[in-house]
Amino acid sequence: MSHPRLTQRVWPIDDEASVAIVRDTYSVLRDQGAQGAAAALHHATRRARSLHPTQPSLWAAHIHIGP
């Protein structure tokens, strides 16, 4: 069985930063599920970026693949 969508990290990052992005992603999915996983991850990444603008290693590793 294959999955049409995948969200993953492309390199290791700080555990706390990763947990924050995952929590934000799922919160957006829960509250605004119709927009989808890509939009939820985008929102979470933008939030992390706003908190740590000079540390892309904390927010740039997550990607979404699929429709």
ROGU-676642 format. One record per residue: residue in three letters; x, y, z of N, C-alpha, C in turn. Coordinates in steps of 0.02 Angstrom, whole numbers, plus 50000, padded with zeros to 5 digits. Each point is the difference from the previous one (the first is absolute). Layout:
<nodes>
AlaXYZXYZXYZ;...
</nodes>
This chain:
<nodes>
Met500424994150000499585005950000500445006250000;Ser499865004649957500385006249998499585005750029;His500345005350019499675005850028500065005849951;Pro499455003449984500045005549952500345006250028;Arg500055000550066500295005950031500514997850053;Leu500515004150008500514998550049500285006550027;Thr500055000450066500335005750032500584997150039;Gln500605002849989500594997350034500535005550008;Arg500524998250036500595004450006500534997449952;Val500375004749972500534998049954500695000050034;Trp500035002350061500614999350041499795000350073;Pro500424997450045499835000150072499975007250026;Ile499525001350044499965006550033499894999050074;Asp500045005450036499875000150072499334996850015;Asp499974995550050499384996550017499445004850018;Glu500145004950041499485004750022499725003949941;Ala500435002049954499775003749941499564995549956;Ser500204993849993499614995349960499314998850030;Val499994999050066499364998950034499545006049992;Ala500285006050005499595006049992499705000449930;Ile500394998549949499745000149932499464994749990;Val500114994150026499504994649993499365001950037;Arg500065002550060499415002250038499615005349962;Asp500355005149975499675005349963499674997249937;Thr500344995649965499724997049939499354996450016;Tyr500004995850051499394996350016499455004450028;Ser500195005450035499495004750024499645003349941;Val500385002049951499695003049940499584994949963;Leu500254993949993499604994749967499344998850038;Arg500044999950065499404998950040499505005749992;Asp500255006250001499575005849998499775001949930;Gln500434998849950499865002149931500164994449952;Gly499794993950015500194994149962499905000449925;Ala499515003949978499855000349929500585002849959;Gln500435003950031500565002949963500564995049987;Gly500044994750038500474994749987500665000550036;Ala500394994649994500634999350035500525005049977;Ala500045001449936500505004749975499905006950030;Ala499385002250001499855006650029500135000150075;Ala499844994650034500124999750072500755000250015;Leu500404996249963500725000250010500285006949983;His499755003049948500225006849982499875004850057;His499414999750029499825004350056500484998850059;Ala500124993750017500434998450057500725002249987;Thr500234999149939500695002149983500065007650004;Arg499505003549975500025007450003500005002450073;Arg499624996750042500005001950071500684998850031;Ala500304994249988500664998550027500525005049973;Arg499935001749936500465004849970499935006950033;Ser499395001950016499915006550033500305000250069;Leu500024994250034500294999650067500774999549998;His500274997249946500724998849995500255002049930;Pro499935006449981500165002049931500734999049980;Thr500444999950047500714999349983500264992850007;Gln499544995350014500194993050009499604995449955;Pro500125000149935499614995649955500104992650016;Ser500524998350035500094992950018499454997650045;Leu499625004550032499444998150044499344999449963;Trp499945002849940499355000049966500014998049927;Ala500564999749968500024998949927500044992749979;Ala500044995450046500124993049982499374996149981;His499415002650018499384996349986499755001449929;Ile499794994749967499735000649931499364995949994;His499605001949952499394996249983500064997849928;Ile499864993649987500024997249932499304997349984;Gly499745001949944499354997549979499525005649983;Pro499384998149985499505005149980499805004550057;
</nodes>
